[in-house]
């Protein structure tokens, strides 16, 4: 009421000026609101998510080039034709060669070498035989694959080639073979369910006798060699189960039990809590005293029925030779090592 009375007491001119000022302020506020409404971006309607969104993933190749063409193999009857790497464009500064380097081959137009021809560089390491295999004698020549060359210029008795794929450092004396295109392998994700206690298929079985880079314990995506080849009707793309017999493959083994069955030192002199061990096995004869002989682990394993085998992984064959094959580990339930058995699924 006091505010209204104050306004009534103002002179007419001041009251008119105040009314104009209030009107201008309201007009400015309305213009600002309209401008903001025009410049604000329109909001898109919210899309309704489906109840279930299927998740798809592209299947990846089972083996990459570094595995297909750098894995090496155990070859039963090697043949090289006398071609080898005998020099390099920068041999005064280096003794090894890799991707992009130019090297010299000991054959030219007189031997039928042509520009654009490709060769695989290999390094035979000698005959290989293994006590892990049931096969007698040599499985073949263990051969490393070092890379691939493409001929860029041909002379009479020498050709110039460039390293177009490098698996390892090339050395003078490495041998050459005509490059081959290896068939693509199945994609990852194919195959049955991995089951630790799967029964035997009854098909051919052998052993992992060697692994690339001299590894003795391998895992997923690593290269191994098995003692199954064309003589065993093995083909590239075959899937093999990796397994070991129950009780095999222990890293540490003890000839006897560590903890005694009972000891007077297990109890105190005052409270007599008991002489029994909390860690040892039962006594053989329940009528004996606590110091009687316990049943031991080797005896249990020696007299038990046949145990289920233990499946530890899966591999796929990527290259087959006469008595052996190269494979890649595609599934691993635990560590896998040389000597583990394999069986065609």
N, C-alpha and C positions, 0 to 999 in steps of 0.2 A: 504493500500500500504506500509505503514511503517513497519507493521508486516511481510509482505512478504519479504521486503528488508532485515529485520533483520534476517530472516531465511536463506536467501541467503548468508549473511555475516558470518554465523556460520561455523566452521570447519566441514569437512565431517564426522569425527568420532562422534562429538556431535550430528549432524543431524541424524546419523544412530541410536544412542542411544535413541534419542527422539522419533523416529518413532517406535522403538521396545516397548517403554514404553506405547505409545498411543495404540498400537495394543494389548498389554496385558490387559490394562484397558477395552477395548471394549470386549475382550474375556471373562473377569470375569463378566462383566455386562450381557452378553448373557447367560452364565451358570447359573447365579442367576435367571434370568427370566424363564429359562426352569425348574429349580428345583421348583419354586413356582407354575408353571402351573401343575406339576405332583402331588404336595401335596395338592392342593386346592380341597375340596370336591365337587363332581358334584352337581349342583343345579337341584333340581327336577322341572319339568314343573309345572307351576301354574295351580291348578285345577280351572275349571270354576264352579262357584256356580250356582245351579239351580235358576230359576226365583222365585220359591216359595219353601220354605223348610217347610214341614208339621211339626208342633210341637205336640208331643204326650206326655201324662203324665199318668203314671200308676194310676189306681183308688185305692184309699186308703180305707181300711175297714171303715164302718160307725161307728163301736164301737170297741174300743180296749178291752183287757182283764180287764183293770181297770174300764171300764164302763159296760161291760157285766156281770162281776162276783163281782163287788163291788158296784153296783148301789143301792141295796136294793129294797124293794117292800112293798106294802100294801096287806097283805094276809088275805083272808076272813076266811078260816078255817085252821089255822095252826096245824101241827102235827109234833112232834119232836121225839117221841119214848124214851125219857128219857136219851139219851146220852148227856154228857156234859164234859167240860174241868174241871178237878178237881185238877190238879197239874202240876208242871214243874220241870225239872231236876235242874234248878237253882233257885228254889223258895226261898231259904234262902237269896238270894241277890236281887231278883227282884219280882215284882208283875204283870208285864206286859210281853207279849211275842210277838215276831215278826218273820220275815223270818229267817229260819235256826235253830230256837230254838226247843228243844225237850220238849214235854208236855205229860201229862198223861190223858187218857180217862177212864171213869168209866165203862168200859165193856171190856171183853176179850174173850178168846176162849169159855167160857161157854155161851156167848151171840152170838157166831158165827162170831166174828170179825176176819179178816184174814190179814196177812201181805200184803202190797201193796194196801189195800183198802183206798179210799179217802173220806174225809168228808168236807162239807162246814160248817164253823163256823158262826153262826148267833146270833144276839142279839135283841130279841123282845123288843119294847119300849112301847107297850100298844095299846089299841084301838084308832083309829083315825077317827074323824069326823070333817067336815069343814062347816062353814057358806057359803063358796064360792061355794059349790056344791048344785045342785038342788036335789040330792038324800038325803033322810032322813035317820037318824041313822048313825051307824058306817060303814065306808068303809072297815074296816078290821084292822088287827094288823100291825102297821108300824114296819118293821123289817130291821135292818141294817145287811149287809153282811160284815163280818170282815176278812175272808180269807179262806184258804183251808189247810187241813192236809193230810199227807200220813202215814199210819201205818207202822212202821219199826220193831216192836217186839210185840208179843202177850203173855200175861200171862193168868192165870186162870180168874181173875175178873178185870184185868186192862190191858190196852194196851199202848204202847209207840208210839208216832207219832211225825213227824217232820213238822214244818210249811213250806210249799212249795210255798205258795202265801199269801201275807199279804196286806190287804186293810187298816187296822187300827191296833192299839195295842189290842191284845187279853187279856181277863181278865178271871180269874177263875169264873166259873158259866156260861160262854158262852155255848150255845147249839150247838149240831151237827146234821146235816142232811146229808144223802148220797149225794155225789157230783154228779152233773148233767152236761152234755155237752149241752150247749145252741146253738141253730142253729145260723149260721152266718147270719148277716144282710146284706142288699144291700150295694153296694159300694157307696162312696161319688161321687156326680156328676150325679146320676140318679135323675129322677123326672122332672116335668115340669118347666116352667119359673116362677120365683118369680115375682108376680105382686101385687102391693100394694093395688089395688082396685078390686081384683078378687071377683066375685060374689059367693054366697053360693052354695055349692054342693047339699044341701038338705039332706045330710046324718046325721048320729048321731053326736051330738056335746055335749061337756061338758066343764070342766074348768081345768086349772092348779091349783091344790089344795095344792101342797107342792113341795119343792125343796130340793135336797140333801144339807146337812150341814146347814139347817135352813136358806137358802138364801131366800130373798123375791124379789130380782131383779136378773135375770139370763141373760146369753147370749150364744153365740155359744159354742157347745160341752159340755154343762152342763146338769146335770140330773134333771128331774122333774117328778112329779107323777100327773096323770090325773084321773078323776072320770069316766073312761070308762073301762070296763073289758069284760070278756067272756060273761057276761049277755047282753052286748051291741054288741055282735058279732065282737069284736075287736080282731085282731090277730097280732102277732109279725111281724114287717116289714111294717105295715100300716103307711102311711104318713098322717099327720094331719096338717091343716092350723091353725096357731095361729092368732087370730084377737081380736079386741075390737071395740065396737060401737063408732062412732064418738062422741067426747066430753067426753068419759070415760078415766080414767087412768091419770087424771091430778094430779100432785104432790102437787101443790098449787092452792087453789081456793079462790076467793074473793066473798063475798055475794053481793057486789055492785060495781059500777064503781069507779075508783080511782080519775079520773080527772073531775072536774066540767065542765059544758058546757061553762060557761062564768063567768068572774069576773072583777070587776072594777080595781083590782090590776094587771091585765094583760097588761094594757097600762100605759104609763107615763102621768103625769099631763100636760106636755107641748105639746108633739107631738101627743097624742091621737091615738096611733097605732091600737086600736081596743080591744074590750073586749073578743073576741072569743078565746076559747082554741084551740090549734093545735092538741090535742090528744083525745078529747072527741068525742062521737058519735053525730049524727044529733039530732035535736030537733024533738019531736013527731009531733008538729003542726008548719008548716012553717009560719003561721000567727002570732005566738007568738013572744015575744021579745027574745033576746039571753039568757035570764035567764030562759026561759021555760024549762020544764022537757025534758031531752034527752031520746031517746029510749035506753033500757038497754039490755045487753047481755043475761041474763036469759030469758027475754021476747022474744028475737029473737029465741033462741033455743027452747023455749016452743011452738012456733007457726009455726015453719018451717016444711016442709015435711020430710019424713024419709030420712036420709042421708046414703050414701054408708058406709059400714063398713071399718075399717082400718086394713089391713093385716100387721102384725108386724114380722112374722117369720114362721118357719116350724119345726116340730118335727117328729121323727120316733119312733114307739113303739119297745122296745127291750125285754120286759117281761110283760106277761099278767096274772093277777089274776082274782078273781071272780068279784069284783066290781070296781077295779082300775087297772091301768097299769103304768109301768115305761117307760120313754121315754128319748131320747136325742135330744137336740136342734141342728138342722142341718143347719138352716138358720135364720139370725136375721137382720131385717131391722132397728131396733132400740132396746131400752131396752125392755125386756120382764119381766113381774112380775106375781106373784101368783094372781089368779083371772082372768087372761086373758082367753078368750074362745078358744076352739079348736073344729075343725070339720074335719071329715074324708074326704079326697079328693076323 
